[in-house]
Amino acid sequence: PTDSGTKSFPHCPPTDPTAATNKKRKVDKDSSSAATGFGGSSPASKYPPNPDSTRCSYYHPSKSRYCKGRPLPSTLLCGNHTPNGGIPCPACGTTVKEGKWKRHENRCNALKLRRQREAEPWYSEGLNLPKGEGEEPGAPRAAEELLGLAKAVMHIHSTLSLPLSDLSGPELSAGFLPKMRSLMVPLGTEKHVVQLSSLLANLSSRGMLHRAGKVLELGAGRGMLGLVVAGRSKSCKELELVDRASSRRLAETRIRNPDTRRERGSEADGGEGYDFDLKKVDVKRVKCDIKDVDVSKLSCGSGLVVAKHLCGMGTDIALRSLRRTKSGGFVMATCCHGVCDWDALVGRDWLVKRFEERGVKLGKGEFEVLKRWCGATTSDDYVPDKKGGTRKR
């Protein structure tokens, strides 16, 4: 509205046309949540009228525009944004009007899948999430405190025995890559090939690979790690993959069609000397978040557990899930330390004790600093700036 006497609304565009910019405007969380909540109790008068009277007066803060829906009779808002105008579906989020819920139940695939998942014996919502009380992050640290924190990190790291070695050589030399190509297994880029072959060699060197009758992969995605472990193992008969999302080019396609070969080039007979068999493997996929899975009730919960690139707190949740079962061993390739969560962190007490030995308090605020340092050390896009922080290259 352009009338200077009109009440201002924090979630609406500026009234002065000259004040509009192409930058995203910061929206107060309380006002935006009230504006975006379905089925809320906010009166229609809270929303200013749309200049186009034939369209809904609801304003999208993230899109910087009004809703394009048609308003309901005797109101300025459409059905989706009318307070108490419907009930949001817990599975897909669609706002369903009263009287049409039964129809939506019969059509919503997301709701059907959710109810099927809840009926499974291994489902327990939030089972593997931390139960501890949260802690508010502290204020920004002074330079002296940050320096002391950095020195403590360097000292603790120097006292740990963390040998780094690439064991991918023997597997690659034995014909791992030609064999995967002959089976048309989509492993990904070169770095993924090295990672998979190195994980196989680690399992083999510890005697865990060939005694694994069952393999469980957590956060499986396409399931390529589980596929190569099950195919390489001499005793694996069953593979179970757990992931919350759907993916394309799944490992199941290769396992259920093990005789697929390339018909052209020298890759048709590549890796013939490499011991790899998928015909003996029975595969099953569980579509659910790891936080809601009771691993002890999975058919492969007592077998070898593997995971590759479980982002951030995903690795912590996976480790928590293993406390309820006696697995045949596990190997996990971590990922994205910069997005870990203090409340979900496994081994937090051990880490706090190590810092206390150096006279440094480690809490949620200090942990947030460590996370930022982790992100900076793994990013080539940022370089130190003159103020002691980082900037884009």
Protein Blocks (a to p, Z undefined) as FASTA:
>chain_A
ZZfkbccdfkbccfblklpcfbdcdddfklmmmmmpghiabdfklpccdfblkbcfbdcf
klopacfbdcdehiabdfklgghibccdfklopacdehilmmmmmmmmklmmmmmmmmpm
kbcghklpcfbdcddddddddfklmmmmmmmmmmmmmmpccddddfklmmmmnopmmmmm
mnopafbjfklmmmmmmmmmmmmmnopmmmmmbdcdehklnommmmmmmmmpmkbcbdcd
ddfbdcehifklmmmmmmbccfedjklmgoklpccdfklpccddddddfklpcfklpmkl
mmccddehiahjlmmmmmmmmmmpccebdadddehkllccfklpghklmmmmmmmmnopa
cdfklmmmmmmmmmmmmpckbccdfkopacdZZ
